[in-house]
Amino acid sequence: MAVIAEGTLNEADCVDAKWLHLRRPAVLAFFLFYVAAADLIMWMVHAPWWVLAVLPPLLVATLVMTVPWQAKRAFRLYKAMSERFSVDARPEGLFFRRTNGESLLPWDHIVKWRSNRKVLVLYPTTNIYHVMPARLFADSAAYEAFAKMLEERVGCAA
């Protein structure tokens, strides 16, 4: 079959994918609970008022700085992410071709998928995902057609 997407990932793609991965109700609920619990503990130990006011924004800022740092670090450590790759759709699944190997991801092995305007992620498990940036597709129509094909073969986006 014809190549659907082809190119090389960069750090920005990995950061976008990490943010998309973290955009889940359970993760957001846990983080909000964490911030509220930290504020409650500070109130219980009679911390000064400014600590109660500064702590939530500080925790949010830490998250906003840590997520991109972790994604960029993972990109630099995992050399295969910076190799050129291509993906084509076959009746049995998605065929990935890289410099150092080839693999088939069967349609029934894709547990879920999600996308936004920048990146699409495919999940063979709940915490491992393949990154497919929109910029690697021929155009936005090809990106949307791929998302529609995933919806037909795998189901609606998570």
C-alpha positions as a printed Julia matrix, in Angstrom:
158×3 Matrix{Float64}:
   0.0    0.0    0.0
   0.99   3.64  -0.28
   2.94   5.41   2.43
   0.63   7.34   4.76
   3.24   9.35   6.66
   6.97   9.71   6.33
   9.63  11.77   8.1
  11.51  12.3   11.32
  10.27  13.15  14.79
  11.67  16.11  16.69
  11.58  17.26  20.31
   8.51  19.44  19.74
   6.56  16.43  18.44
   7.44  14.49  21.59
   6.38  17.38  23.84
   3.06  17.7   21.99
   2.48  13.94  22.29
   3.29  13.99  26.02
   0.78  16.79  26.66
  -1.84  14.94  24.62
  -1.09  11.76  26.59
  -1.53  13.6   29.9
  -4.81  15.2   28.85
  -6.96  12.58  30.55
  -9.65  13.18  33.16
  -8.0   10.86  35.71
  -4.62  12.61  35.45
  -6.17  16.06  35.73
  -8.35  15.0   38.67
  -5.34  13.52  40.46
  -3.29  16.68  39.91
  -6.09  18.95  41.18
  -6.52  16.67  44.21
  -2.75  16.84  44.81
  -2.78  20.66  44.71
  -5.81  20.84  47.02
  -4.29  18.33  49.45
  -1.0   20.23  49.56
  -2.86  23.46  50.29
  -4.94  21.74  52.98
  -1.83  20.36  54.68
  -0.24  23.8   54.65
  -3.42  25.24  56.2
  -3.47  22.48  58.86
   0.1   23.2   59.95
  -0.79  26.89  60.16
   1.5   27.99  57.38
   1.55  31.7   56.6
  -1.17  32.93  54.19
   1.34  33.64  51.45
   2.37  29.96  51.39
  -1.25  28.97  50.8
  -1.43  31.48  47.93
   1.93  30.59  46.36
   1.82  26.79  46.6
  -0.85  25.99  43.93
   0.72  28.18  41.21
   4.13  26.78  42.12
   2.89  23.2   41.69
   1.28  24.08  38.34
   4.48  25.8   37.18
   6.48  22.73  38.17
   4.22  20.53  36.04
   4.39  22.93  33.09
   8.2   22.9   33.22
   8.68  19.21  34.03
   6.54  17.67  31.26
   8.43  19.27  28.34
  11.76  18.55  30.02
  10.9   14.85  30.42
   9.67  14.56  26.83
  12.8   16.22  25.42
  15.03  14.06  27.59
  13.25  10.88  26.42
  13.67  12.0   22.8
  17.42  12.54  23.26
  17.93   9.22  25.1
  15.87   7.05  22.75
  17.85   7.27  19.51
  15.28   5.37  17.43
  12.87   8.3   17.84
  15.15  10.52  15.77
  15.43   8.05  12.88
  13.51   8.6    9.68
  10.44   6.35   9.46
   7.47   5.66   7.24
   4.05   4.2    7.95
   1.7    2.51   5.56
  -1.7    0.92   6.12
  -2.2   -2.71   5.27
  -5.25  -4.92   5.69
  -3.65  -6.54   8.74
  -2.47  -3.28  10.4
  -0.01  -0.42  10.28
   3.45  -1.21   8.91
   6.29   0.89  10.34
   9.63   1.02   8.54
  12.76   2.54  10.13
  16.45   2.51   9.37
  17.07  -0.35  11.79
  13.95  -2.43  11.3
  10.35  -2.94  10.36
   7.3   -3.84  12.37
   3.61  -4.42  11.98
   1.13  -3.03  14.49
  -2.03  -5.12  13.95
  -5.3   -3.2   14.07
  -6.52  -5.24  17.04
  -3.35  -4.36  19.0
  -4.23  -0.66  19.0
  -5.96  -0.26  22.35
  -6.89   3.38  21.77
  -5.79   6.48  19.93
  -6.17  10.21  20.29
  -5.28  13.24  18.26
  -5.29  17.0   18.07
  -4.3   19.35  15.27
  -0.56  18.78  15.84
  -0.1   15.1   16.64
  -1.8   11.72  16.7
  -0.82   9.03  19.2
  -1.51   5.3   18.86
  -1.61   3.19  22.02
  -0.67  -0.51  21.86
  -0.96  -0.37  25.7
  -2.31   2.28  28.05
   1.06   3.99  28.66
   3.13   3.24  25.55
   2.34   5.13  22.39
   3.51   5.75  18.83
   3.79   9.41  17.82
   2.57  10.51  14.4
   2.85  14.28  13.89
   0.42  15.92  11.48
   3.34  17.56   9.65
   4.55  14.14   8.41
   1.39  13.61   6.38
   1.16  14.92   2.82
  -1.49  17.47   3.86
  -4.22  18.04   6.43
  -6.67  16.02   4.32
  -4.38  12.98   4.53
  -4.09  13.46   8.31
  -7.87  13.63   8.68
  -8.33  10.63   6.37
  -5.94   8.61   8.54
  -7.9    9.59  11.67
 -11.12   8.53   9.93
  -9.54   5.19   8.97
  -8.5    4.66  12.6
 -12.03   5.44  13.73
 -13.4    2.82  11.35
 -10.85   0.12  12.23
 -10.15   0.77  15.91
 -13.04   2.88  17.18
 -13.54   6.42  18.32
 -10.63   8.41  19.7
 -10.15   8.2   23.48
